[in-house]
Amino acid sequence: MPVQLVFGGTSGTQVPAHLTRLPIPLISTSTDCSDKTVKGKVTHKGPLVFLGDDEYLLKAVIEEESPQQKSSSEQRSINVILFGEIAKDFSETVRQGDVLEVAGFTVGNSPTFQKDKLHPCNLHLSGEQACIYVLSSAFSAVSLPANKRSSSAAAKVLKSSKVSKYTYTRLSELKPGAVVNVYGVVVFFKQPFMSKGTDYCSTLKITDQSNQKVSCTIFCEKPEDHPRIFKTGDIVRLHRVKTKLFDGAVSLLNTFGFSVVTFDGAEGAAIIPRTASRSFHFNQVDQQTVEELRAWAATQGLISSISWIPLSAVQPKVYFDLTCQLLSKAPVDSTCVLLKVWDGTRCTHPLMTLSTEPAVTEGTSSLSKERDNLIAIVFVYDDHVEGTRKLKPGDFIRIYNLHALPAAGRLPGDFINQSEGTDKLVFHLHWGTSFGRGIRILPNDSQDIQDLKSVLELFPEDELNDSVLLEVWSTPPGTLDGSVEYATERRCAHNMDPVPLAQVKQADLFGQFHVKAQLRSYQPLKLYQALKLHCPKCNFIRDIPDGETVADLFSEASLKSGATPVPWAISGTVHLPAESHNSCSRTLTFYQSRQLITEGRPRDLVYLMGATLQETKKLAVGDQNIIPVLSLGGSLTLLPLSAPFLFQGRKQFYGCSQCSQVCLKALPEGMGMMTEKAVAEALGVQLLHHSLLMKLELQDETDMLQAFLWRDAEQFFQVSAEEAAASQEVQDVIQQTMTRLCSAGSSMTERPWLHLCLTSYQVEDNGQKKTCYQICNTAATINQPRC
C-alpha cells in the first residue's frame, strides 16, 4: 500500500470506517495501534531534515482538541516523528493549524518528555502503512505544488505512488557520524539482555562481501523488537542505524526510526522475513540481495552445516548449543529455574534424574525411568531466569553456550543432597551473556524445528505414548495434583461493594475502593530488585547496592586503615600475611568501647578497620554487632553510607546519606540492648528501613489499572522485608506467591481472581498532577481446592 496524504471536507474523501480513534491521553508503549487513528491539530511543524541516501526526518506536535479539558493541553499534546517519503510529503503539504488524523503509526518512548512536558510517548510514522488524513486546513484553500493539484471541488487527494527507495551502504564504506541502512551476515550475536537502564540490549557483529566486520549495539524497550537471530550465518537488514567511532573502528547504534528484519542464511531456504514490525519494505531487489549474501556466505564458510549438537554427541565439560523441546520447568529459587528437555537422541553418558514439586511445576513433574538418558536436566541461572517465564511446555527452543558437567556437588538448592558421589551429567546455563549465552524460542517455520520434529516422530511408539509423557500435553499447569488456587483477601474494615476498575479510574474523589481483578503482569520480574531502602524522614527510596559495589567500597576503605587512637575505645590489631606474590600484607584493627568493657559486655559492639566485605560478614556471625570504620584526617569515621554501617549476624543495615550526621564518640552510659535503631542513634545515622516496592498491572472485564504494592507489601506477602533482604528462603516465599498469582505462560482464564483494597491519591510529577493507586490492607492467602 503506497503512502497516502488525504485532504477531505465534509462531503469529500473520509477516514475509513474500520478505523477507530484513540485519545492521546490513553496512548502508551503497550497500546495496540492496529486499525487506530489519532486526531489532533498541528501546533508545531519542524523543519525537514535530510539524513542522506533519500532519507528524511520531520518532527511535529499535534494537540487533541478537548473543550472540557483546556487546562491540561500538555497532557493532550504529543510529538509525531515522520521518516522517509511521508516526512517529505508532510513538509510540502501540511501546515501549522491543520487538523489531521494519523494512522499506521507505532508508539515509542519520548526522549524529550522531561524537557518539553508533552506526552511521554512519541508517534512514529514510516513505511507504506503510514497515512495522514488532513480533515481541515488552516487556510481557506489548500495551496499544493502544481504537480499535486486536483480538479475535484469536493476533496483534494494526493496519492504518492512512489515506493520507498532505500540505499544500502557496504560495511567497508561506513564513515562516522552518518545514519545508514546496511545488510550483513551475522558472525556473532548475543540475545537481548536487560541493560542497566530501562531498555534491553543486544549486540551482534556482521560482515558482507567487502569482508569488513562491524559491531552493532541495539537498545529497545521490548525483547521482541530486537533482531530475531537464531544462529551465525543469519542475514540481517538494519534501517536507520548511526555510525560512530569506537576504539578506532566504526560501529553501529540504533537511532530514531530504527527497524530490523532478519532472514535464514541457509542457501535454498525460504526467504521469510522475521520482524516485529507490522509493516516493512521488501521487494525483488531485497530478495536478490539476500540470495547474493547467502551464496557469498556459503563460500566463506560462515554458515555451519550443523547448527546444534544433539544430546547423543555431548561430552562432559563441553560448551555447546542445544536445540530441544521443553517438557517442563520449575523454579528452584529466585535466581534459578530447572528445565527438563529432550531432542529424541540418547546421551552416551548417564544423565542425572531429578523430581520437582508438582505444585510449582509447569508440565510433568516426573518422567518414566525408561527415559533416564533421553531427558536432560538444565539449570538456568540469574539474568536468564526472566527469559524462562515466557517458555511453555512443548516449545521448541535453542539454548546457547550450555555447559555439560558431572552432577557431583554442582547442583543448586536442595538438589545438592542428591548429587553427592555421582558423575551423571547435568547442564548449566550460567549467568551473563558471554559467548552469546541465552535462550531463544524457535519460530514454527524454522528448518531446525522441522528437523527436530522428524527425529521425535521416529521415536518408538510404545515409549512415546505412555501416560507420563502425555501428561505434558494434556494437563494444564493449574490443574496438576497437589496444586492450589491462590488468591487474596481484604483485611480492611471498610464496608463497600466491589466496583469495576473502569469506575475506579473515572472517580473524581480520592479514597478507598474494593475491586475484584486478575494480575496481568508485574514489575520487577527479578523479585530481588523489589527490595528497596526507604528513609522515613525524607521519604527517599533507593536500591540496595549490589555486592560488587559494596565490596569495592570496603577495598577502597582498607587503603585508609592505620593506627588511629581514640579516647573512648581501646584497640588491638591482627596482622594478615600476603595471600600471594601479587598482594600485600594487611592489618585489621579492632576497637572496643571502654563503656561496654566496664559494663562487662565488650563484644556487644565492635568497630572494625581494614577488613574486606567477605571478612566482615564472617566476623559478624560471631559478634553481636560490627561497625566498619576507616581513618580519615586522624579520626575514626564510618565508610560512605552507600555501604552498610552495621552488620548484625546475616543482616546488614544502611543509613541515609542526606539525613545522617555521623559522629563517632563515646557511647552513652546505661545503653541497653544493641538494636539497629539504638546503634544508629548513637552514631548519628538516620536508619534506612528495608521495604518492598512492586508495580502490578490489574485487569477485569472493564479496564486495566496499574497499582503499587509498597506500604502494605509486608502484609500482602506475610513476610518481613528485612528478613527477605537476609534470607533466600523468604525471597522464595515472595517468588512463589507471584508465581501462583501470575504464572508465566498462563492465560488470564487460568489465573485466580484477587480481592483487593485500593487507595487512590494524587502526586505531582514534573509539574503535572497524576493519579496513582496503591494496594493496601490485603494479604495473599491459599484457598482450598474446589470440589
N, C-alpha and C positions, 0 to 999 in steps of 0.2 A: 504494500500500500504506500503510494507516494505521500510526501509531506504536504499537508494542505493548510492554507490560511483562508478562512471563510469569512466574508463580510455579509451580514444579513440584517434586514429590517423586520418589521412586524409581519410583512407578507412575503418575505423572501425565504432564502435557504435557512433552515432551522437546525438547531443542535439535534442529533439523532435521538429518537425517543428512548432507546435502550440504555442511554447513559443516565446515571443518577448523580445529583450534585452532592459534593462533600463539603461541609462547612470547614473553614480554615481552622477554627479552634480545635477541631476533632482530629486534625492530621497528626500522625506520629509515624515513626520509622516502622512500626508493625502494621500500619494500615494497608488493607488490600486495595490497591489502586486500579484494579481491572474494572473497566466499564464505569469509571468515575470521572467527574469533572470538578474543577474548582473555579468559581466565578469571582471576579474582582475588578476593581478599577485600577488602571495603571497610574501609580503615584510617583514612580521614578523609572526612568529608562536610561540605562548606562550606555556608554559607547560600545561600538562593535570592535572586538579585539581580534586581530589576525594572529593565529598561532603557528602558521606555516603549513605547507602541504594542503592547501584548500581547507584548513580547519579554522573555524571561527568560534568565538565565545561572546555571549552578551548576558548582562545581569540586569534584571528589572525587579520592581517591587509592585505587587498588587494588593489592594485592600478590599476586604469584603464589606459591602455596604449593609449596615445594620442600624436602622434608626433607633432601636431600643437600647443599643449599647455604644453610642458615640463616644462615651468617655473611655472606652477600652479599645481604641482603634489599633494600638500597638499589638494587642493580642490577636487582632484580625488582619494584620499585615504580614506578608510572607515573601521571602526572596524567591525569585524564579531564575534559574540558571539554564541558558539555552546553548546548545552546541551544534556546530555544523551548519547545514543549509537553512534550518529553521531559524537559527540566530541571524543569519544574513537577511532572510526574508522579513523577519520581525523588525530589524533595524530599518528596512526600506519602507515598510507599510504601516506599522503600528506607531501611534503617537501617545504621548503622555495625556491622560484623561480618558482614553478609550476604555470601555467596559468590555471585558472578554471572558471567555471560558477556555480553560486549558484541559486537554485530555491526553492520554498516552504518556503520562509522566511517571517518574519514580520519586521516592522520598529519601532524603539523606539528612544527616545532622548539619546544622548551620554552624560553621566555624566562627562566624561574626556575631553570634547571638548575644554574647556579653557586651559587645560594643554597640550594636545598632538597636538593641532592645526589641527586635522583631520576634517573629515566631522562631522557636528553637530548631525548626526543620527548614530545609530548602526543597523546592520542587525542581527536578531535573528533567529537561526535555531534549531528546536527541533521537535520531534514527527515524525509521519510516512510520512508526506508530504514533509519533508525536503530532499533535494537532492543536491549533488555536482557532477559536471561533470569536470573531470580533462582533459583539452584539450591537454596539452603538459607538459612533465616532465622536471625538472631541470637537470636530468641525462639521458644518452642515453638509459638506460634500467631501468625500474621501479623495484626496489627490494621489493618484497612483502614477508610477512611471508609465510612459507612453505605451510600452510593450505589455503592460499589465492591466490596461483599461478594458472594461466590459461594456457591452451595449445594453445590458439588461438594466431597466429602470428600477425594478423591484429589489434587486440584490446584485452586488458586485462580488464575483467569486474569482479568486486566484488559485489555480492549481499548479503546483510546481511538479512537473513530471520528471525532474532531474532525479536520478538515482545517486545517493550519496557516494562520492568518489573518495577513496582513501588511498593515500600514498604511503608505501611501506619502505622503511629505511633499513639497509643492510647493517648488520651489527658492527662491521668494521668501519662504517661511515658515521657512527654516532659522535656528536660533538656535545660538550657540556652545556647545560642551560637551555635545551630545546625540549619541546613537547612532541613526541613522535608516536608512530604506530609501527610495530615490529611483528615479525613471525620468527619462531625459533624452535629448535628441537631441545627438549629437556634433557640435560645431562646430570642434574642433581636437583633435589627438591626436599622441602620439609613441609609436613602437613600443618595446617593452621593451628597456632597455639596462642593462648591468652598473653598479651603483652603486659607491661607494667601499667599501661593506661587503660582505656575503656575498649580498645579495639583488639581484634585477633590479628596476628601477624603470620605471614608465611614467606618463605624465601625459596628462590629457585635460581638455577643457572642454566642459560640457554646458549645455543650456538646455531649457526646457519652455514650456507655454502662458502662464506668468507673465512670459515674456521676461527672466527673470533668468539671467545666465550665471554658472556656478560652476565653479571649477577643482577637479580631483581628482588626488591623488597616490597611487599604489599601489605597495607593496613586496611582492613574492612571491619565494620561493626559485627557482621554475621559470618560464621564459617562458610556458609553456602555461597557467599559472594566471592570467595577465593577461587583460584584456578582448580579445576577438578582433575588433578593429575593422579594417575594410579601407578605409573612406572616410568623409569627413564626410557626415553625414546618417544614419549608422547609429544605431540606438536601443540604449541600454544600460540595464540594470536592475542596480542596486547594492544589495546587502543588507548591513546592519551596517557602515556607514561612519560615522566620527566627524566631527562638525563642529568646526572650530576657526577662530579669527580670525587672519588673516594680512594685514598691510598694510591694515588697515581693512576687509577683505572676508571673508566666510565662505567657507571652502574645505573640502574633504572629504579624509579619510585613512582607508585601510582599517584595520580593527581585528579583534579575535578573532571568528572565525566568518564572516569576510568571504566573500561569494560574488558572482559576477557572471555575467550572461547578456547576450548581445548579439543583435541582430536586424538584418536588412537593412532600411534605412529607406525603400526604394522602395515607392510605393503599388502594390498588386496583386501584389507578390512574395510567395512562400510564406513563412509565418511559421515559420521553422525556428530554434530556439534554438541559439546557439553558446556552448558552455561546456565546461570541463574537468571539471566536477562529474559524478560518477556518478549523483547523484540531485538533483533540484531541484523546486521547487513551481512549477507553471504551469497555470492553469485558464482558464475562459472570461473571467473578469474581466481577467486579464493580457492575453489576446488582444485584448480590446476596448481596453485601454489602449494597446497597440502600434499598433492601427489608428488610434486617435484621434491619436496623436503623428505617425504617418505623414501623415495628412491635414493636420494643422496645419503640419508642416514643409514640405510641398509648397507651401502658400500663402505661406510666409515666404521661399521661395527658398533654403532650407537644403540642398536636395538637388540636386546638379548632374545634368543630363541626360547629360553625358559625364563619366565618372569617370576617363578617362585620355586621353592624346594619342597617336595612333598614330605610328609612325616616319615615315609619309608626310607628316605635318604638322609635323615638328620643324624648327626653325630654329636656326642657330648661336647659341651663348652663352645659350640659354634654360635655365631650370629647369622640369622637368615631371615628372609621374608616368607611368610606362610599365608597361602590363600586357603580358606577353610569355610566351613559352615558353623555358625554358632548354635549350640544345643541348649545352653543355659548360662545364667550368670547369677552371682550372689555377692553382696558386699561382705568384705572381711572386717574392715573398719573404715573410718572416714578417709583414709589415704590408700586403700587397696580394694580391688574387686577381683573375684575369681571367675574366670570364664572356662566353660567346657566346650571344646571344639573338635571337629574331625574333618578329614578330607578323603575318607574312604580307603586310605592306604594304611598298612600295618607297620608300625615302627619296629625296627630290628632290635632296639634296646627296650627293656621293660619300662613302662610308663607308670607314674605314680597315680593311684586312685584315691580320691577324697570325696567324702559326703558332706553336703551342706544342709542347713536347716530348711525344711520346706516352707516355713512361714516367710522367709526372706529371699527365696529362690524364684527367679523367673525361668520357666522351663522345668525340666525334670530335675529333682534333687539327687537322684541316684540312678545308675545305669547298671545293666546286667554285667556279670563277671566275664561273659564271653567277649566283651568289648574292651578288656583291660588294655590292649595295645592298639586300640583304634581311637580312643578318646584322650585328648591331650588336655592337661590342666595348665591354664595360663593365668599368672598373677599380673595384674595391671596396677601400676603404682602412680601416685601423686598427680601430676598435671594431666595424665592420660585418663584419670578416673572420670572426669567430666564428659569425655567423648563416649564412654561406655553407656551413659544414660540414654542415648538415642538408639542403642542396639536392641534388637528384639530377637528372641529365639527364632531360628530359621533364616536369619540374614546371612548373606554371603559376604565375607569381609576379608581384607588383607591386613595383616599385622606386620609392620616394618621393623627390622632390626630386633627381632625376637631372640632371646638368649636361652639356649638349652643347657641346663645344669643338673647334676645329680641332686636329689632332694635333701640329702643328709644335712641337717642343721640350717637349711636355707629357706624354710617356709615361714611366712608371716603369721602373727596371731597365735591362736591355739593349735594351729596345724603343725607347729614345730614339734609337738609331742609325738606326732605320727610319722615324723621323718627321720628320727634317730636311727643311725646304722643302716640306712638304705641307700642304694645307688640308683634307684629308679629315677627317671627323668621327669622334671617339671620345667616349665617355660616361664620366663620373666620378661615383661616389657618394662624396662627400668625408666626412672624419671628422666626428664629432659628431652630435647629434640635432636641430640647429636646423631649424625649418620642417618637423618631422615626418620628417626624413630616416631611411631604413631600408629593409629588405626584408621582405616577407611572402609566405609560400606561401598561395595562394588555395584555399579548400575546393572539393571537386569539385562541390558543388551551387550554386556561385556563378553568378549570371546572367552575370557578366563573363566567366567561363570559357566558358560556352555561346556567348556572342557571339564570343569569340576563336576557338573551335573552328570556328564556322561560316565565319569568314574563311579559316582554314587549309584547310578542306575544299574551298574554291573554287580553291585553288592548282593550276596546271596539272599534270596527271598526269606529263607527260614530265620535268618538273623535280623534282617531289616524290619520285619513286621511284628516283632514281639511287642507286647503291650507296654513295656517300659519305655522303649524308644518312641512309640506312637504317642506317648503322653506329652511329648514335646509339642506336637502339632494340635492335639485335641483338647488340652487343658488350658483354659485362660489363666493368667497369672494370679488373678484374685480369688480363684476357687480351689486352690490346692488344699489338700487335707491339712489341718492344723493352722491355717491362716485365719486371721480375724479381720473384721471390718473395723477400721479405725475412724473415729470421728472426734468431735469436740463437744464440750458442754459449757454453757454460760454459768458463771459464778457471781453474777451481779444481783442486786436486789431490785432492779428495775422491773416494773410490771407493764411490759409493752409487747405488742404483737410484732412478729417479723414483718419487714417491709422489703420490697424488691430493691435491688441495687440501683436501678434507674431512678427510683423515688429518692434514695439517699443522695444521689448526685444532683438532683434537681431541688433539694431542700434549700430554703433561704436561710433558715436558722441553723446555728451550730449546736451540737449536743450529742446525745447518745442515740444509737439505733440498734435494733436487733435484726439480724439478717440470717438467711439460710443460703449458703453458696458452696461452690466447689473450688478447690485450689487448681488454678490453671497452670501457674508457674511460680517460681520463687527465685530470689537472688539473695546472697551469692550461692552459686551451685557448690562451691567448695566451702563447706559449712564452717571450717575453722576460720575463714575470713569474716564470719559473722561476729566473732569475738572482738569487742572494742574496749577502749579505755575511756571513761567518762569522768569529767571533773564536775562535781556537784556545785562548785562555786561559780565558775564562769561558763558552764554548760558546754565546754569544748569536748569534742569526740575525736579520738584518734585511733588508728590501727595499732595493734600490738606489734612491736618491731620483730622482724624475723631474726632467727638465731644467728645468722651470719653477721648481720649489722651489729647486734649486741656483742658478739664475740670480738669484732673489730674494735669496739669501744673499750673493752677490757684489755685488749692487746695494747692499744694506744696508752691507756692509763698505767699499764705496767711499766712503761718507759718513764713515768713520772713518780716512781716509787723511790723512797730513800728514808733514812732515819729522820723522823720528824717528832721530837719530843713534845708532849702536851701535858699541862699540869693536872688535868682531870683524869688521866689514864696512865697505866703502866704498859710497857711494850716488850715484845720478845720477837726474835727472828728465827727463821728456818732457812738454811741455805740449800738450794736445789742445784745440783750439778748440771752441766750441759747435757742435753739428750743426744746430741750428735756433733760432728765436727763443724757443722754449719750454724749451730746455735750457741747461745751464750748461757752461762750460769745465771741464776736468778735468786733473789732473796724475798721471801714472804715475811711481812711484818704484821704481827697481831697486836691489837690494842684491847685492853680490858678496863672497864670503868672502875675507878677507885671506889666510887659509891657502892657499886654492886659487890665489890670484893669485901667491903666492910659489912655488908648485909649477908655475906655467905653464899652468894649466888653469882660468881664471876662469869659463868658460862651462859647466863641468860642473854647476854648481848656481847657480840664480838665484832670489832672493827678489823677489816682485812685489807691489806695493801699488797699489790704486786701479783695477785693471782689471776689466772685465766678464768674465763667463764666456766669451763668444764670443772676446774679445780674448785671454784666457788660452789658449784652445785653439789659436788661430792661432800664438801665440808659442811654444807647446810643440812645434810641428812643427819649428822651427829649433833650439831649445835642448834640451840633453840632459835636464835636469830643471828644472821650475819649481815653486816653492812659493809659493802665495798667502798673503799676510800682511796684517795690519791693525795700526793703532796703538791701544793700549789702556793708559791710565794712564802714558803716557810711555815705554812699552816695546813692542817688536815681539812679536806672538803670532800663532798660526795662526787661521784662520777657524774657526767652530764645526765640529766633526768630522762634522756632517751633510753638509758639503761635502767634496770631495776635498782632501787635504792635499798631494798630489803629482800633477803632470801630467808624463807621460813619453811624448812622441810622441802617439799616439792613445789611450794608456792613462791611466786615472785610478785613483788609489789612495785608499782610505778608512782611517780609524782608528777604534778602539773608544773611545767616549766614557767607558765605565766603567773600562777598564783602562789608559788612557793617562795619563801625567804630562808634559804638554807643557812643554818648556823650550827656548827658542831661545838658543843660546850658540855659542861658537867651536867649529868642527869639530876633532876630534882630529887630531893630526899623523899623516901617513902613511896617511890614509884612502884605501883602494883604489878599486875600481870603484863607481860610484854606483848600486848596485842599490836597488830599492824597500825591501828589508829593511834595508840599511845606512843609508839616509836616515831611515827610520822610527826606528831605534835612536838615531841622532844627535839626533833631535827629541824623543825621549821618547814616541813614539807606538806603541801596540800595533797592528800592521798587521792589517787585516781581509783575509781571503782570499776571492776570488770562488769561489762554488760553485753547483751546480745542484741544485735540490730539486723533485721531482715526486712525485705520488701516482698510482699505476697500479692500476686495477681489473682483476684477472686472473680468468679463468674457465676451468674444464674441465668434464668431464661430471658431476662430483660436487658442485661448490660454487663460490662466488666468494670472492675474498680481495683485500683492499687492501694494497698494499706500497709502501713509499717507495723512491725512487731518489735517493740522496744521496751517500754517501761514495765509491761507485764509479761515480758518474754520468759522470765524465770517461772512464773506461774503457769504459762502455757506449756512449757516443756517439763515442768515439775522437777527442775534441776537448778543448781546454783551456777551462775556464770563464772564465779571464782573457781569452783570445783572443775568446771568444764575447761578452764584455762590450764589446769594442772593434771587432768585425768583424761586419758584416751577413752576409758570406759564411759565417762559421762558424755564425751563428744559423740560416741557411738549411739547413745540414747537419743540424742538430738537427730542424728542421721537416720536412725530407724524410724523416728516419728515422721520426718519429712518424706521418707520413702513410702510409708503407709498412706500418707495424705496425698502424695503426688508421685506415684511410682513412674519411673522413667519408661517411656514407651507405651504407657497405658492410655486408653481413650477416656474421655470425660465421663462416659457412661459407667466406666469401671471404678471411678474414684468416689470416695464417700462424700456425703454431704456434711457440711460443717455448720454448727450453730454458734454464731459469733455475736459478741457485743462490740460495736464500733463507736468510736468517738471522732467527730469531725471538728476541725479547728482551722483557723486561718493563719498563715505565715506570710512574711514579706521576703521575697526572693528577688534580688537585684532591682529593688524599687517597685516590684509588681506583687500584688496580693494573690495568694494561691491557697486553694482549699486542700487540706491534707486529711488523711484518715489513719487512725491507729486502732489496732485490735487490743481490747482491754478486758479484764475480768473474764477470761476464757482459758480453759485448760484442755489439753489433749487427753483423751481417755480411750480405753479399749472396751468396745461393746461386745457382748456375747454374740456368737454367730446366730443368724436367724434359723429357725427350724423349718 
